[in-house]
Amino acid sequence: MNVIDDDIVFAKFLNYMQKALLHKKINYIRDKKRVSQQESSLNELKSYYQTDKNEKFEIMNILTDKEFKVLKLHILEKYTYIEISKILNLKPESIRKIQYRAIKKIKEWRKNNNEN
């Protein structure tokens, strides 16, 4: 190999490393965002379970059975989305959506009740 070939190989290696580093940074940022969203959802759910019994009963009435099961399995039983999806015969993404909708319903219900 001559000097020109070495320079080309080194340039290709540097280009590869720069792209790898860029993708690593993107994945890190994406994962951090995902974790913070999950933490915020968990905080919402924890606040649901710290409410008084009358409020819990009313909240249970606004949730569907499926939404309630997902919340119960995820928060109280500490199941993962994949485990819940196997139990309920749904896709993990469906479980995430069901939980998101349930949390949204609870937030809206609380907002409406706090206005009264």
C-alpha positions in Angstrom: 0.0 0.0 0.0 1.2 3.5 -0.7 0.6 6.8 1.2 -2.4 7.8 -0.9 -4.2 4.4 -0.2 -3.5 4.8 3.5 -5.0 8.3 3.5 -8.1 7.1 1.7 -8.6 4.2 4.2 -8.0 6.6 7.1 -10.5 9.1 5.7 -13.1 6.4 5.2 -12.5 5.2 8.8 -12.9 8.8 10.1 -16.1 9.3 8.2 -17.4 6.0 9.5 -16.5 6.9 13.1 -18.2 10.4 12.8 -21.4 8.8 11.5 -21.3 6.2 14.3 -20.8 8.9 16.9 -23.7 11.0 15.4 -26.0 8.0 15.6 -25.0 7.2 19.1 -25.8 10.8 20.1 -29.2 10.6 18.4 -30.1 7.3 20.1 -29.0 8.7 23.5 -31.2 11.8 23.1 -34.1 9.7 21.9 -33.8 7.3 24.8 -33.5 10.2 27.4 -36.7 11.7 25.9 -38.5 8.3 26.1 -37.5 7.8 29.7 -38.7 11.2 30.8 -42.0 10.6 29.1 -42.4 7.3 30.9 -41.5 8.9 34.2 -44.1 11.6 33.7 -46.7 8.9 32.9 -45.7 6.9 36.0 -46.0 10.0 38.2 -49.5 10.5 36.8 -50.4 6.9 37.6 -48.9 7.1 41.1 -51.0 10.2 41.8 -54.1 8.2 40.7 -53.3 5.5 43.3 -52.8 8.1 46.0 -56.3 9.5 45.7 -59.1 8.9 48.1 -61.5 6.0 47.7 -64.5 8.0 46.4 -62.3 9.7 43.7 -60.8 6.3 42.7 -64.3 4.8 42.3 -65.4 7.7 40.1 -62.2 7.4 38.0 -62.7 3.7 37.6 -66.2 4.4 36.1 -64.7 6.6 33.4 -62.1 4.0 32.3 -62.9 1.0 30.2 -62.1 -2.5 31.6 -59.1 -2.8 29.3 -57.7 0.6 30.4 -58.2 -0.3 34.0 -56.5 -3.7 33.6 -53.5 -2.1 31.8 -53.1 0.5 34.5 -53.4 -2.1 37.3 -51.0 -4.6 35.6 -48.4 -1.9 34.8 -48.5 0.1 38.1 -49.5 -2.3 40.8 -48.2 -5.6 39.4 -45.1 -4.0 37.7 -45.6 -5.9 34.5 -43.8 -4.6 31.3 -45.7 -3.6 28.2 -44.6 -6.8 26.5 -45.8 -9.0 29.4 -49.2 -7.2 29.5 -49.5 -7.6 25.7 -49.1 -11.3 26.1 -51.7 -11.4 28.9 -54.3 -9.4 27.0 -53.4 -10.7 23.5 -52.5 -7.3 22.2 -49.5 -5.7 20.6 -47.1 -3.8 23.0 -47.8 -0.6 21.1 -51.5 -1.0 21.7 -50.8 -1.4 25.5 -48.9 1.9 25.4 -51.7 3.7 23.6 -54.3 2.3 26.0 -52.3 3.5 29.0 -51.8 6.9 27.3 -55.6 7.3 26.7 -56.4 6.2 30.3 -54.0 8.7 31.7 -55.4 11.4 29.5 -59.0 10.5 30.6 -57.9 10.8 34.3 -56.2 14.1 33.7 -59.3 15.5 31.9 -61.6 14.2 34.6 -59.4 15.8 37.4 -59.3 19.0 35.4 -63.1 19.1 35.1 -63.6 18.2 38.8 -61.2 20.8 40.0 -63.0 23.5 38.0 -66.3 22.8 39.8 
